[in-house]
Structures are given as structure tokens and as C-alpha cells.
Amino acid sequence: MAPQPSRRLLIFQEARNPQNPTEVVYLPVNKLGLPICGPGPELPSILELPLRILRAFTEIFNQPRYKGWALVSAGPYHDTSEEGKYYAVVLEQVPGNLQPQDSPVTL
């Protein structure tokens, strides 16, 4: 049986851009992500997110630091201890795209 690909949970907070208050940005709350063991959280299809959020996540996850990772799912994240809008994103390491120097903690 093949090992499960490495998966990580990242949380982003929606905020106003300090340089341009009319622009919304998505800031990572946990930059390295949390490793997922087991089935992980049930999130809706990423296609259910508004287009502006899809664009933002496309820009974020096309950065070189996320090379070798695929966005599996994303959806609203409810943090009752904090105010604001949050989004949870599940990334999965792409098999066959790994190099010896690649590591899941390089997010």
C-alpha cells in the first residue's frame, strides 16, 4: 500500500491592504500550515468560493514557495475566538513532483 501524500491545513484571514484600503488581501495565520493526519476537515469545493477569493488564492499558490503542492479544497473557517473572516485551505504534496531537497515544512 502506497503512503498517503503529505497534506497541510493553512488558515488565511481576510483583511484590508494597509497601502490601499480599498483592496482586500488574504494573510496567512499559520505560515507553515498544520500537518493533517487522517481524513482531514470536510471543506466544500474551492469552486464554491467567490471569484475574488479564487483569484487571490490562485496568486498566492502560484508562488514558487508552493511548488510541488496542489490546492485540494478551501472554504470559510469559523474562529469564534477572533473577529474577521477566515478561510481554511488544504494543500496536498504532489507525488512525482518531489525533489530530494523538497520537504512539506518548506511552506
GUTORLO-127246 format. One line per 8 residues: number of its first residue (from 1); their letters; for each residue x, y, z of N, C-alpha, C. Coordinates in nm, 2 decimals. Layout:
# residues N
NUM = a = X,Y,Z,X,Y,Z,X,Y,Z  ...
This chain:
# residues 107
1 = mapqpsrr = 0.08,-0.12,0.00,0.00,0.00,0.00,0.09,0.12,0.00  0.06,0.22,-0.09,0.14,0.34,-0.10,0.11,0.43,0.01  0.21,0.51,0.06,0.19,0.60,0.17,0.10,0.72,0.12  0.02,0.77,0.21,-0.06,0.89,0.18,0.02,1.01,0.15  -0.01,1.09,0.05,0.06,1.22,0.03,0.05,1.31,0.15  0.15,1.39,0.17,0.15,1.48,0.28,0.05,1.59,0.25  -0.03,1.62,0.35,-0.13,1.73,0.34,-0.11,1.83,0.46  -0.15,1.96,0.43,-0.13,2.06,0.53,-0.26,2.15,0.53
9 = llifqear = -0.29,2.20,0.64,-0.40,2.29,0.66,-0.35,2.43,0.68  -0.38,2.53,0.60,-0.35,2.67,0.61,-0.47,2.75,0.64  -0.46,2.85,0.72,-0.57,2.94,0.76,-0.53,3.08,0.71  -0.62,3.15,0.64,-0.59,3.28,0.59,-0.70,3.37,0.65  -0.66,3.50,0.68,-0.75,3.60,0.73,-0.77,3.70,0.62  -0.90,3.74,0.60,-0.93,3.84,0.50,-0.91,3.98,0.57  -0.83,4.07,0.51,-0.80,4.20,0.57,-0.79,4.30,0.46  -0.79,4.43,0.51,-0.77,4.54,0.41,-0.62,4.56,0.40
17 = npqnptev = -0.58,4.59,0.27,-0.44,4.62,0.24,-0.40,4.75,0.31  -0.30,4.75,0.39,-0.26,4.88,0.46,-0.22,4.99,0.36  -0.16,4.95,0.25,-0.12,5.05,0.15,-0.23,5.10,0.06  -0.34,5.02,0.05,-0.45,5.05,-0.04,-0.58,5.00,0.03  -0.64,5.08,0.12,-0.76,5.03,0.20,-0.88,4.98,0.12  -0.88,5.01,-0.01,-1.00,4.96,-0.09,-0.97,4.82,-0.14  -0.85,4.77,-0.12,-0.81,4.63,-0.17,-0.81,4.54,-0.05  -0.87,4.42,-0.08,-0.87,4.31,0.02,-0.76,4.22,0.00
25 = vylpvnkl = -0.69,4.17,0.10,-0.58,4.08,0.10,-0.61,3.96,0.19  -0.54,3.85,0.16,-0.55,3.73,0.25,-0.42,3.70,0.31  -0.41,3.71,0.44,-0.29,3.70,0.52,-0.29,3.56,0.58  -0.17,3.49,0.57,-0.17,3.36,0.63,-0.16,3.37,0.78  -0.24,3.30,0.85,-0.24,3.30,1.00,-0.13,3.20,1.05  -0.12,3.09,0.98,-0.02,2.99,1.02,0.06,2.96,0.89  0.17,3.03,0.88,0.25,3.03,0.76,0.30,2.89,0.72  0.34,2.80,0.81,0.39,2.67,0.78,0.27,2.57,0.76
33 = glpicgpg = 0.15,2.60,0.80,0.04,2.51,0.79,0.05,2.40,0.90  -0.06,2.34,0.92,-0.06,2.23,1.01,-0.07,2.10,0.94  0.01,2.00,0.98,0.00,1.87,0.91,-0.13,1.80,0.94  -0.18,1.73,0.84,-0.31,1.67,0.85,-0.29,1.52,0.86  -0.34,1.46,0.96,-0.34,1.31,0.98,-0.48,1.26,0.97  -0.50,1.15,0.90,-0.64,1.10,0.88,-0.71,1.17,0.77  -0.84,1.17,0.77,-0.92,1.23,0.66,-0.91,1.38,0.65  -0.89,1.45,0.76,-0.88,1.59,0.75,-1.02,1.66,0.75
41 = pelpsile = -1.02,1.79,0.75,-1.15,1.86,0.75,-1.23,1.84,0.63  -1.36,1.84,0.64,-1.45,1.84,0.53,-1.48,1.99,0.49  -1.43,2.02,0.37,-1.45,2.16,0.32,-1.52,2.15,0.18  -1.60,2.25,0.15,-1.66,2.25,0.02,-1.56,2.26,-0.10  -1.61,2.24,-0.22,-1.53,2.26,-0.33,-1.48,2.40,-0.34  -1.36,2.42,-0.38,-1.30,2.55,-0.40,-1.38,2.63,-0.49  -1.45,2.57,-0.59,-1.53,2.64,-0.69,-1.65,2.71,-0.63  -1.68,2.68,-0.50,-1.79,2.74,-0.43,-1.75,2.88,-0.37
49 = lplrilra = -1.63,2.91,-0.37,-1.58,3.04,-0.32,-1.61,3.15,-0.42  -1.63,3.27,-0.37,-1.64,3.38,-0.46,-1.52,3.40,-0.55  -1.54,3.46,-0.67,-1.44,3.47,-0.77,-1.32,3.55,-0.72  -1.34,3.66,-0.64,-1.23,3.74,-0.59,-1.14,3.66,-0.50  -1.20,3.56,-0.42,-1.11,3.48,-0.34,-1.04,3.38,-0.42  -1.10,3.32,-0.52,-1.03,3.23,-0.61,-0.91,3.30,-0.68  -0.93,3.42,-0.72,-0.82,3.49,-0.78,-0.70,3.51,-0.68  -0.74,3.55,-0.56,-0.64,3.57,-0.46,-0.56,3.45,-0.43
57 = fteifnqp = -0.63,3.33,-0.41,-0.57,3.21,-0.38,-0.49,3.16,-0.50  -0.53,3.19,-0.62,-0.45,3.15,-0.74,-0.32,3.22,-0.74  -0.32,3.35,-0.71,-0.20,3.43,-0.70,-0.11,3.38,-0.59  -0.16,3.35,-0.47,-0.09,3.30,-0.36,-0.02,3.17,-0.39  -0.10,3.07,-0.44,-0.05,2.94,-0.46,0.03,2.92,-0.59  0.04,3.02,-0.67,0.13,3.01,-0.79,0.27,3.06,-0.75  0.29,3.10,-0.63,0.42,3.15,-0.59,0.52,3.03,-0.58  0.65,3.05,-0.60,0.75,2.94,-0.60,0.75,2.86,-0.47
65 = rykgwalv = 0.72,2.93,-0.36,0.72,2.85,-0.23,0.62,2.74,-0.22  0.52,2.74,-0.31,0.42,2.63,-0.31,0.44,2.54,-0.42  0.55,2.54,-0.49,0.58,2.44,-0.59,0.58,2.30,-0.54  0.51,2.21,-0.61,0.50,2.08,-0.56,0.38,2.05,-0.47  0.30,2.15,-0.45,0.18,2.14,-0.37,0.05,2.17,-0.46  -0.05,2.10,-0.43,-0.18,2.12,-0.50,-0.29,2.17,-0.40  -0.37,2.26,-0.44,-0.48,2.31,-0.35,-0.59,2.21,-0.37  -0.63,2.14,-0.26,-0.73,2.03,-0.27,-0.87,2.09,-0.24
73 = sagpyhdt = -0.88,2.17,-0.14,-1.01,2.22,-0.10,-0.99,2.35,-0.02  -1.09,2.43,-0.02,-1.09,2.56,0.06,-1.23,2.60,0.09  -1.24,2.67,0.20,-1.38,2.71,0.24,-1.37,2.81,0.36  -1.48,2.87,0.39,-1.48,2.95,0.51,-1.44,2.88,0.64  -1.37,2.95,0.73,-1.33,2.89,0.85,-1.38,2.98,0.96  -1.45,2.92,1.06,-1.51,3.00,1.16,-1.43,2.99,1.29  -1.37,3.10,1.33,-1.29,3.11,1.45,-1.37,3.19,1.55  -1.43,3.13,1.65,-1.51,3.21,1.74,-1.43,3.29,1.84
81 = seegkyya = -1.30,3.27,1.85,-1.22,3.35,1.94,-1.17,3.47,1.87  -1.18,3.49,1.74,-1.13,3.61,1.67,-1.24,3.67,1.59  -1.23,3.80,1.57,-1.32,3.87,1.48,-1.26,3.87,1.34  -1.34,3.87,1.24,-1.30,3.88,1.10,-1.34,3.76,1.02  -1.30,3.76,0.89,-1.33,3.65,0.80,-1.20,3.56,0.78  -1.22,3.43,0.79,-1.11,3.34,0.78,-1.14,3.23,0.67  -1.04,3.18,0.61,-1.06,3.07,0.51,-0.96,2.96,0.54  -1.00,2.84,0.54,-0.92,2.72,0.55,-0.89,2.67,0.41
89 = vvleqvpg = -0.76,2.63,0.40,-0.71,2.57,0.27,-0.64,2.45,0.30  -0.67,2.34,0.22,-0.60,2.21,0.23,-0.51,2.20,0.11  -0.38,2.18,0.14,-0.28,2.16,0.03,-0.23,2.02,0.04  -0.20,1.96,-0.07,-0.15,1.82,-0.08,-0.02,1.82,-0.16  0.08,1.75,-0.11,0.20,1.74,-0.19,0.18,1.65,-0.31  0.22,1.70,-0.42,0.20,1.63,-0.55,0.30,1.52,-0.56  0.26,1.39,-0.57,0.36,1.28,-0.59,0.43,1.30,-0.73  0.55,1.26,-0.73,0.62,1.26,-0.86,0.68,1.40,-0.89
97 = nlqpqdsp = 0.64,1.50,-0.81,0.70,1.63,-0.83,0.80,1.67,-0.72  0.83,1.57,-0.64,0.92,1.59,-0.53,1.07,1.58,-0.57  1.15,1.67,-0.52,1.29,1.66,-0.53,1.35,1.63,-0.40  1.47,1.57,-0.39,1.53,1.54,-0.26,1.53,1.66,-0.16  1.54,1.78,-0.21,1.55,1.89,-0.12,1.41,1.94,-0.08  1.31,1.89,-0.14,1.17,1.94,-0.11,1.13,1.87,0.03  1.05,1.95,0.10,1.00,1.90,0.23,0.87,1.97,0.26  0.77,1.90,0.32,0.65,1.96,0.35,0.66,2.08,0.44
105 = vtl = 0.76,2.09,0.52,0.77,2.20,0.61,0.83,2.33,0.54  0.86,2.32,0.41,0.91,2.44,0.35,0.80,2.53,0.30  0.68,2.51,0.34,0.57,2.60,0.31,0.61,2.73,0.36
